[in-house]
């Protein structure tokens, strides 16, 4: 699996999780202390998250880190 398809798969999953929690990108950004533009880039598969960002996103979505990485299990 190439880096681009990994990023797109992660981004699609992140967007699905965010929407299932009823959050906008702005709200997730505020809670996670990540810029909404960065979240948009993640969701579109343009950027790949750091470990620090993954942890912040999981905490903000109130899920376990493994749930955020579910598409790759």
RALINLIN-V671335 format. One line per field, one symbol per residue. ss: DSSP state (A for helix, B for strand, O for the rest). phi: phi as a letter, one per 30 degrees, with the letter a starting at -180 (. if undefined). psi: psi as a letter, one per 20 degrees, with the letter a starting at -180 (. if undefined). A space follows every 50 residues. Layout:
BEGIN
ss->???
phi->???
psi->???
END
This chain:
BEGIN
ss->OOAAAAAAAAAAAAAAAAAAOOOOAAAAAAAAOOOAAAAAAAAOOOOOOO AAAAAAAAAAOOOOAAAAOAAAO
phi->.dedddddddeddeddddddcicdddddddddicdeddddddddidccdd dddedddddddhbdedddcedcd
psi->prhghggggggggggggghhjkqrhgghgghikqphhggghghijgqpqr ggggggggghilrqhhhhjgij.
END
